[in-house]
Amino acid sequence: MRLTKSIAGALLLAATATPAFAQDETDAPDAFTITGSATVVSDYRFRGFSQTNEEATIQGGFTVAHESGAYIGTWGSGIGFANGTEIDVFAGFATEVASGLTADIGATLYLYPGASDTTIIEPYFALTGTVGPATIKGMVAWAPKGQIALGDAGAFYTSATATVAIPDTPFKLKGSLGHSWSDSFLGGYDGDSKVLDYSIGAEASWKVLTFGISYVNTNEDAPFKETFGADGAVLFTLGAAF
């Protein structure tokens, strides 16, 4: 999240960790699962806005999930402000509410070590469903008023993402559409307190590696569009899951 201007720009890859020791077939499955990733990105975009002054950075994180559906994790990235580091801590609960449909409720705490009055907490709710080779996710997130970093304003964000796996290939097509409303910087800088962001791209996987390419843009007005890195750009990612 950019605190001199804006979870879609940040890419967190995950894969189920392999147990260190083989289990007997009669053993009960582990109650906890740990997943994680390390990723290099050509530009870290959060809801369409560059967080790295349109420069490359390294990201990584991990999640601990319980078989009940509860989970907790952390994710970090280099950024171009607030002493150069963003650390997100998140927790929530996900459960299948219908065949192929999962509900997820939780909250993300955005932290910027060493920078004062920058912490933001943002609860979220998401629904994820599968239709054939497509996975579709809808999300709403709300940052309540009263947080020092946002002043007297709150913030609301909604997004829809779609991922379509191409059968019998390692390729996936991806697209997203998001909208922010806020009188704070989270609503953009052109004065209308709202920003539309979108992206379209593809990724290919090989063993634990994933390579991605995408085009990202917003409807922020000039000159703010260029000043805050909200203009159209082609992004590249290379991630390793564990």
Disulfide bonds with the S-S distance in Angstrom:
none
